[in-house]
Amino acid sequence: MLDSTEGRADSIALDKVALAALRQADTISFHHTDGKSLIRATKEHQPNERDPFAPRETTITVPCDARISDHDRGPGLGTDASRDDLKRYAAFAWLNHAQSADCTWQTVASVLKVGDELTLHWQRGGLSTQAMRDAGLHGDALYLRVRRGDRRLTFLIDTYYGHDNTARMVRLSGDRPA
């Protein structure tokens, strides 16, 4: 059964090019803006005598479905943002040296298959404890949810622990960080 904020409407199945990009990228970045989530897989290139005009980098964009759970907001504590509310959030996470130094991403990329549908599940405050809240700190998380037919796989991609400022992983529009 699908969650109310996750479905096939925005889902695009991974194709061969997107899968190869996710596996071979030097940098993987995860974005949520204007109500949509995506992954950018970037490969760095060096100009050489054969191709002195080689671009410094090439980026492949992989659209994903979006889900945001906001554990920091009032009465809906821990509830998912509606499709309309997704536009109120911005989020970002980044994995540098994805293929050479990030063992978690290497494992995730090796498990993905052509046809998988990806959802970025951003959790604002999902890792916050009461002691953290009392100290003015927050814990955000990013999960990659993979839909493969009737199967579901979930991977923890990144976490953020810190103050509510512009460096926070998941931000709510209109918030004025301290």
LOVEXGU-231450 format. One record per atom (N, C-alpha, C, O): z, x, y. Coordinates in steps of 0.001 Angstrom, whole numbers, padded with zeros to 6 digits, always signed. Atoms other than C-alpha are relative to their C-alpha. Example, Ala and Ser with C-alpha at 12.3 -4.5 7.8 and 13.67 -1.06 7.14 Angstrom:
2
+000000+000890-001190;+007800+012300-004500;+000000+000900+001200;+000665+001936+001181;-000060-000820-001190;+007140+013670-001060;+000730-000770+001090;+000899-000261+002198;
END
This chain:
178
+000000+000838-001180;+000000+000000+000000;+000000+000881+001241;+000716+001881+001296;+000091-000771-001227;-000885+001288+003456;+001088-000396+000975;+001502-001554+001034;-000921+000305-001088;+001582+001568+006284;-000793-000718+001086;-002017-000597+001148;+000696+000772-001033;+000777-000656+009246;-000728+000894+000996;-001694+000457+001621;+000626-000882-000985;-000138+002348+011384;-000871+001054-000661;-001277+002015-000008;+000856-000971+000682;-002159+004212+008769;-001014-000769-000818;-000650-001641-001606;+001013+000723+000754;-005429+003031+007375;-001339+000671+000053;-001490+001758+000610;+001327-000564+000120;-009053+003617+006730;-000834-000148+001259;-001910+000445+001342;+000817+000256-001179;-010257+002451+010145;-000447+001290+000688;-001610+001402+001077;+000338-001250-000669;-010146+005964+011659;-000172+001148-000986;-000485+002268-000583;+000048-001066+000983;-010169+007916+008424;-001437+000412-000289;-002335-000421-000405;+001285-000554+000382;-013073+010162+007643;+000271+000942-001157;+001137+001814-001078;-000204-000844+001180;-013348+011764+004233;-000453+001422+000302;-001449+001639+000992;+000383-001409-000150;-013435+015556+004157;-001357+000237-000641;-001605-000198-001766;+001267-000404+000597;-016933+016885+003635;+000074+001494-000339;+001088+002142-000084;-000006-001398+000449;-017921+020311+002279;+000193+000982+001149;+000901+001978+001004;-000116-000910-001143;-018237+021927+005706;+001427+000003+000542;+001988+001069+000795;-001373+000081-000508;-014845+020665+006937;+000977+000680-000956;+001878+001397-000521;-000888-000618+000986;-013158+021738+003704;-000117+001524+000044;+000895+002225+000037;+000198-001453-000079;-014699+025227+003873;+000623+000551+001281;+001227+001624+001263;-000586-000453-001264;-013631+025507+007527;+001518+000077-000090;+002119+001044+000379;-001462-000011+000145;-010026+024587+006694;+000471+001143-000887;+001555+001687-000678;-000367-001089+000914;-009984+027179+003920;-000253+001386+000577;+000443+002338+000222;+000401-001325-000473;-011621+030017+005852;+000427+000325+001427;+000242+001455+001877;-000345-000193-001419;-010293+029588+009407;+001064+001067+000187;+001944+001252-000653;-001039-000957-000394;-008295+032303+011106;+001159-000715+000678;+002313-000305+000552;-001007+000780-000710;-006441+029741+013210;-000225-001477-000300;-001358-001958-000295;+000034+001439+000202;-005616+026120+012448;+000903-000615+001071;+002066-000235+001205;-000833+000692-000985;-004426+023865+015261;-000088-001500-000241;-001118-002025-000666;-000150+001428+000237;-003271+020275+015062;+000256-000658+001350;+001100-000196+002117;-000054+000612-001317;-003684+017932+018021;+000156-001515-000116;-000369-002146-001032;-000035+001455-000166;-002756+014402+019026;-000071-000274+001490;+000802+000143+002250;+000167+000370-001398;-004035+013056+022326;-000865-001249+000076;-001725-001471-000776;+000760+001242-000198;-005433+009764+023611;-000006-000890-001248;-000992-001574-001522;-000135+000865+001161;-004213+008023+020459;-000663+000491-001264;-000663-000214-002274;+000711-000520+001171;-006158+010238+018054;+000525+001372-000392;+000919+002176+000453;-000408-001300+000513;-005231+013156+015834;-001200+000717-000604;-002128+000091-001115;+001061-000802+000594;-007452+016001+014707;+000522+001392-000323;+001560+001829+000176;-000284-001392+000343;-007396+019456+013196;-001172+000828+000508;-002326+000430+000354;+001045-000941-000403;-009326+022361+014704;+000155+001262-000846;+001202+001909-000845;+000046-001216+000813;-010277+025167+012332;-000874+001003+000739;-002053+000742+000978;+000715-000983-000816;-011293+028303+014254;-000151+001310-000750;+000807+001839-001315;+000322-001290+000624;-012978+031411+012887;-000390+000966+001108;-001222+000647+001957;+000315-001011-001013;-013076+034570+014996;-001175+000846-000477;-001300+001148-001664;+001170-000833+000293;-016282+036628+015174;+000013+001207+000924;+000521+001137+002043;+000132-001188-000824;-016951+040105+016460;-001476+000294+000219;-002240+000380-000743;+001385-000406-000230;-020224+040961+018168;-000255+001350-000676;+000635+002198-000749;+000368-001265+000631;-022062+043760+016374;-001408+000358+000424;-002053-000409+001139;+001323-000420-000462;-025286+045704+016826;-001103-000936-000496;-002155-001041+000134;+000987+000947+000517;-027146+043157+014714;-000023-001290+000823;-001078-001890+001030;-000115+001210-000815;-025875+040242+016814;+001008+000242+001125;+002157-000192+001045;-000933-000330-001081;-024384+041520+020081;+000461-001225+000793;+001422-001148+001558;-000357+001205-000724;-024257+037955+021411;+000752-000996-000868;+000858-002176-000532;-000768+000884+000886;-022225+036556+018556;+001141-000631+000798;+001800+000045+001588;-001120+000626-000722;-019736+034005+019866;+001316+000607-000480;+001428+001043-001626;-001313-000543+000353;-016137+035176+019900;+000683-000850-001071;+001434-000338-001901;-000606+000880+000996;-015119+032146+017866;-000848-001251-000179;-001598-001656+000709;+000655+001262+000321;-016480+029047+016206;+001084-000958-000466;+001954-000591-001255;-001015+000988+000346;-014441+025869+015887;-000645-001217-000644;-001637-001746-000143;+000405+001231+000676;-014923+022986+013457;+001137-001001+000212;+002299-000686-000045;-000989+001043-000223;-013133+019739+014361;+000002-000966-001174;-001046-001456-001594;-000171+000896+001138;-011765+017611+011523;+000810-001212+000473;+002018-001097+000683;-000742+001201-000421;-010861+014039+012588;+000982-000436-001088;+000703-000318-002281;-001037+000464+000928;-007702+012638+011005;+000529-001333+000494;+000395-001669+001671;-000733+001184-000415;-005850+009377+011022;+001311+000482+000622;+001747+001605+000367;-001216-000377-000707;-002701+009388+013161;+001142-000930-000366;+000965-002137-000529;-001226+000767+000169;+000839+008285+012501;+001100+000731+000756;+001244+001946+000626;-001116-000598-000733;+003828+008880+014776;+001247-000822-000262;+001259-002037-000067;-001320+000616+000157;+007438+008116+013917;+000881+000574+001104;+001041+001790+001216;-000826-000447-001125;+009707+008260+016948;+001465-000318-000300;+001876-001478-000278;-001415+000143+000336;+013357+008832+016035;+000889+000159+001243;+002112+000057+001154;-000759-000238-001228;+014377+009481+019668;+000022-001192+000949;+000714-001148+001967;+000122+001118-000927;+013547+006120+021243;+000864-001181-000418;+000855-001579-001583;-000833+001182+000066;+015977+003206+021690;+000078-000815-001275;+000304-000266-002354;-000254+000911+001117;+016119+000150+019416;-000920+000218-001190;-000551-000133-002311;+000924-000235+001099;+013104+001161+017327;+000240+001340-000668;-000674+001930-001244;-000348-001323+000517;+014913+004297+016219;-000561+000222-001398;-000211-000493-002338;+000549-000355+001296;+012937+005862+013395;-001180-000849-000423;-001646-000736-001557;+001129+000844+000370;+010135+003321+013492;-001306+000649+000431;-001333+001516+001306;+001308-000531-000321;+006434+004059+013606;-000533-000632+001271;-000306-001810+001548;+000679+000499-001193;+004508+003739+016832;-001160-000886-000442;-001840-000587-001424;+001133+000873+000313;+001994+000894+016804;-001298+000702+000391;-001278+001702+001109;+001311-000565-000367;-001727+001638+017093;-000139+000085+001515;-000655+001078+002028;+000097-000007-001457;-001511+000702+020796;+000896+001071+000613;+000524+001701+001602;-000948-000985-000534;+001507+002964+021362;-000399+001447-000283;+000118+002358+000363;+000391-001376+000335;-000189+006017+019797;-000528+000750+001218;-000407+001973+001292;+000555-000639-001203;-001854+006688+023171;+001093+000521+000925;+000812+001310+001827;-001112-000430-000857;+001576+007215+024747;+000544+001370-000392;+001398+001924+000301;-000521-001269+000512;+002147+010400+022737;-001044+001103+000075;-002247+000855-000004;+000835-001198+000115;+000763+013927+022851;+000753+000951-000922;+001979+001047-000867;-000657-000910+000941;+001426+016488+020142;-000917+001184-000300;-002140+001092-000199;+000756-001214+000290;+000387+020003+019179;+000805+000893-000946;+002022+001028-000819;-000578-001039+000864;+001066+022529+016431;-001112+000993-000305;-002293+000652-000243;+000979-001080+000120;-000644+025834+015675;+000425+000971-001085;+001587+001372-001157;-000243-001020+001025;-000928+028200+012721;-000961+001156+000245;-002163+001027+000013;+000834-001175-000220;-002203+031647+013648;-000054+000806-001298;+000881+000755-002098;+000189-000799+001224;-003508+033976+010917;+000146-000879-001236;+000799-000503-002210;-000171+001013+001043;-003802+030922+008695;-000359+000509-001386;+000315+000165-002357;+000438-000436+001329;-005637+032670+005865;+000634+001311-000439;+000609+001640-001625;-000551-001292+000396;-003884+036025+005962;+001523+000044-000050;+002089+000866-000770;-001455-000125-000077;-000239+035331+006735;+000765-001293-000255;+001982-001256-000434;-000711+001260+000163;+000560+031649+006295;-000165-000520-001425;-001140-001200-001745;+000066+000368+001419;+001298+031093+002603;-000021-001508-000198;-000698-002002-001099;-000031+001455+000133;+002036+027395+003094;-001390-000568+000239;-001868-001379-000554;+001334+000528-000284;-001347+026715+004704;-000991+000407-001086;-001855-000386-001459;+000899-000432+001078;-003126+028761+002035;+000128-000931-001206;-000872-001275-001836;-000226+000919+001121;-001559+026510-000609;-000589-001377+000315;-001289-001958-000515;+000521+001316-000386;-002387+023298+001285;-001525+000004-000074;-002122-000884-000683;+001465-000055-000042;-006005+024351+001870;-000596+000097-001404;-001671-000445-001660;+000534-000150+001355;-006450+025278-001789;+000079-001304-000800;-000673-001484-001758;-000176+001270+000704;-005300+021800-002913;-000982-001065+000502;-001344-001972-000247;+000900+001003-000569;-007611+019835-000588;-001328-000042-000743;-001797+000965-001274;+001284+000197+000673;-010825+018390-002030;-000939-000810+000887;-000504-001567+001755;+000992+000831-000678;-014049+016926-000704;+000322-001464-000314;+000606-001813-001460;-000306+001421+000169;-013469+013195-000163;+001420-000373+000379;+001708-001555+000565;-001370+000294-000419;-009767+013510+000757;-000004-000576+001414;-000805-000170+002257;-000207+000545-001336;-008669+011446+003755;+001328+000532+000509;+002338+000470-000192;-001174-000670-000552;-006169+013174+006044;+000643-000828+001105;-000041-001431+001932;-000785+000613-001064;-003410+011720+008208;+000992+001041+000504;+001700+001664-000287;-001038-000830-000591;-001330+013776+010618;+001158-000921+000354;+001018-001819+001184;-001197+000807-000239;+002172+012280+010574;+000962+000825+000833;+001642+001721+000331;-000869-000687-000953;+004044+013472+013630;+001344-000726+000028;+001382-001951+000143;-001330+000606-000053;+007819+012883+013606;+000766+000569+001189;+001214+001716+001178;-000733-000384-001205;+009453+013007+017016;+001479-000255-000230;+001910-001402-000355;-001435+000131+000231;+013145+013704+016500;+000363-000241-001448;+001527-000503-001750;-000247+000273+001410;+012804+013271+012746;+000910+001005-000684;+001483+000715-001734;-000878-001028+000579;+014725+016478+012071;+001270+000201+000823;+002058+001106+000546;-001178-000134-000864;+017367+015975+014760;+001252-000498-000717;+001247-001541-001369;-001311+000425+000494;+020988+015819+013688;+000829-000456+001198;+000445-000215+002342;-000855+000421-001107;+023786+014297+015746;+000517+001215+000766;+000598+001179+001994;-000474-001216-000676;+025124+017800+016483;-001089+000564+000917;-000795+001040+002013;+001099-000468-000851;+021674+018777+017797;-000132-000882+001235;-000277-000383+002351;+000115+000931-001139;+021479+015655+019966;+001124+000241+001007;+000895+000251+002216;-001141-000262-000887;+024957+016352+021350;-000210+001263+000818;+000301+001369+001933;+000279-001256-000704;+023721+019833+022332;-001290-000081+000824;-001697+000910+001431;+001233+000160-000768;+020552+018418+023950;-001226+000582-000676;-002214+000908-000018;+001120-000569+000747;+018274+019697+021199;-000683-001067-000850;-000109-002120-001128;+000799+000939+000780;+015572+017978+019166;-000688+000740-001141;-000971+001934-001047;+000736-000557+001134;+013887+018545+015818;-001195-000887-000328;-001031-002025-000768;+001233+000723+000296;+010249+017467+015412;-000660+000606-001239;-000376+001743-001615;+000693-000495+001191;+008018+017795+012360;-001428-000540-000036;-001732-001599+000515;+001366+000439+000262;+004368+017574+011401;-000240+000058-001501;-000062+001099-002134;+000360+000089+001405;+003362+016408+007936;-001485-000305-000108;-002021-001079+000686;+001373+000338+000334;-000154+016360+006531;+000053-000885-001227;+000535-000478-002284;+000039+000938+001117;-000641+013316+004339;-001437-000073-000493;-002363-000291+000288;+001325-000016+000611;-003576+013440+001948;-000133-001235-000877;+000707-001506-001735;+000295+001172+000822;-005067+010301+000483;-001220+000344-000852;-002292+000652-000331;+001065-000302+000953;-007170+010889-002627;-000055-001172-000975;+000641-001185-001991;+000028+001209+000819;-008095+007519-004093;+001356-000674+000067;+001847-000989+001150;-001322+000629+000056;-004806+005992-005256;+001136+001010+000134;+002298+000616+000234;-001034-001041-000090;-002949+009329-005029;+000328+000323+001441;-000525+000228+002324;-000459-000442-001312;-000908+010482-002044;+000705+001336-000164;+001535+001509-001056;-000675-001294-000048;+000134+014048-001295;+000515+000183+001419;-000143-000231+002374;-000571-000241-001321;+002384+015086+001597;+000473+001440+000086;+001153+001935-000813;-000366-001404-000217;+002857+018605+002998;+000662+000144+001369;+000160-000376+002365;-000628-000347-001271;+005277+019805+005680;-000783+001170+000582;-000859+002233-000034;+000852-001015-000614;+003061+021803+008055;+000765+000860+000997;+000637+002084+000983;-000673-000764-001038;+005297+022797+010959;+001214-000779+000495;+001301-001994+000317;-001187+000605-000591;+008631+022129+012668;+000233+000578+001387;-000243+001663+001721;-000412-000456-001321;+010017+022411+016169;+001474-000331+000168;+001901-001459-000083;-001407+000212-000345;+013666+022851+017104;+000205+000560+001396;-000039+001743+001631;-000230-000496-001346;+014547+023070+020775;+000220-001129+000978;+000482-002272+000605;-000227+000948-001091;+014877+021358+024124;-001209-000913+000183;-002310-000617-000281;+001069+000937-000329;+012829+018405+025317;-000712+000530+001238;-000353+000196+002367;+000756-000583-001104;+010345+020353+027431;-001481+000023-000374;-001867-000564-001385;+001441+000000+000253;+006602+021033+027589;-000383+000762-001263;-001518+000646-001725;+000280-000711+001247;+006850+023275+024516;+000309-000859-001231;+000032-000456-002361;-000366+000869+001125;+008090+020384+022382;-001251-000426-000772;-002300-000669-000175;+001138+000348+000846;+005816+019520+019453;-000545-001387+000305;-001753-001547+000479;+000430+001385-000227;+005716+015735+020052;+000616-000482+001308;+001837-000561+001449;-000456+000430-001323;+005917+014503+023634;-000434-001439+000255;-001469-001885-000240;+000281+001381-000377;+005996+010977+025032;-000440-000006+001453;+000259+000533+002311;+000501+000076-001381;+003910+010296+028156;+001047-000660+000890;+001687-001637+000501;-000957+000566-000939;+006073+009613+031166;+001371+000628-000111;+002198+000471+000788;-001278-000707+000109;+008983+011668+029841;+000040+001109+001027;-000975+001759+001279;-000187-001101-000921;+010329+014095+032364;+001003+000953-000639;+002212+000785-000480;-000911-000927+000665;+011737+016984+030330;+000921+000711+000985;+000568+000946+002140;-000973-000710-000852;+014806+018734+031682;-000412+001435+000175;+000275+002196+000856;
END
